[in-house]
């Protein structure tokens, strides 16, 4: 008898965070198109086929493989009240062993921005990473001028750690990023400096 594999679903007051599914394609592509001017200054240049069904099918397969291999947890944000897809959040570059860390990135459709949804999603994802995935450190980086993202990270308990020179290629240019981290409370090391 074959058992269907269960993938994580994180629930908050207003959201479900779950892996993308092919049924999300139309709504995801529509939201990404409608929000392109809003998102492009903060993201890498996308390939010509980024919004195609074929590319999304690859994204869905990669998501399931990444979760199974414990390399990443790519999630879409679904509003509980009406099932609307609002954005995405990915915990990636998961490291086991002595590091027990990951990197988090996120995006929100323009029409849903600044309504507290990403704060709700991020805090739930951080809690899930610390309690279920047993991670100790979650890192995030954003462009220095991305004031809303910096405020979100700080409100969600991330602490500023410094600047990474030419950290990521954003909008076609290598850009410096400010780095933040959230550390699991029971695993914080002593500082003897």
PyMOL commands that set and color helices and strands:
alter all, ss='L'
color gray80, all
select helices_A, chain A and resi 22-34+36-40+53-68+110-112+117-131+147-155+185-187
alter helices_A, ss='H'
color red, helices_A
select strands_A, chain A and resi 9-11+15-18+73-79+85-95+101-108+137-142+159-170+173-183
alter strands_A, ss='S'
color yellow, strands_A
deselect
rebuild
show_as cartoon
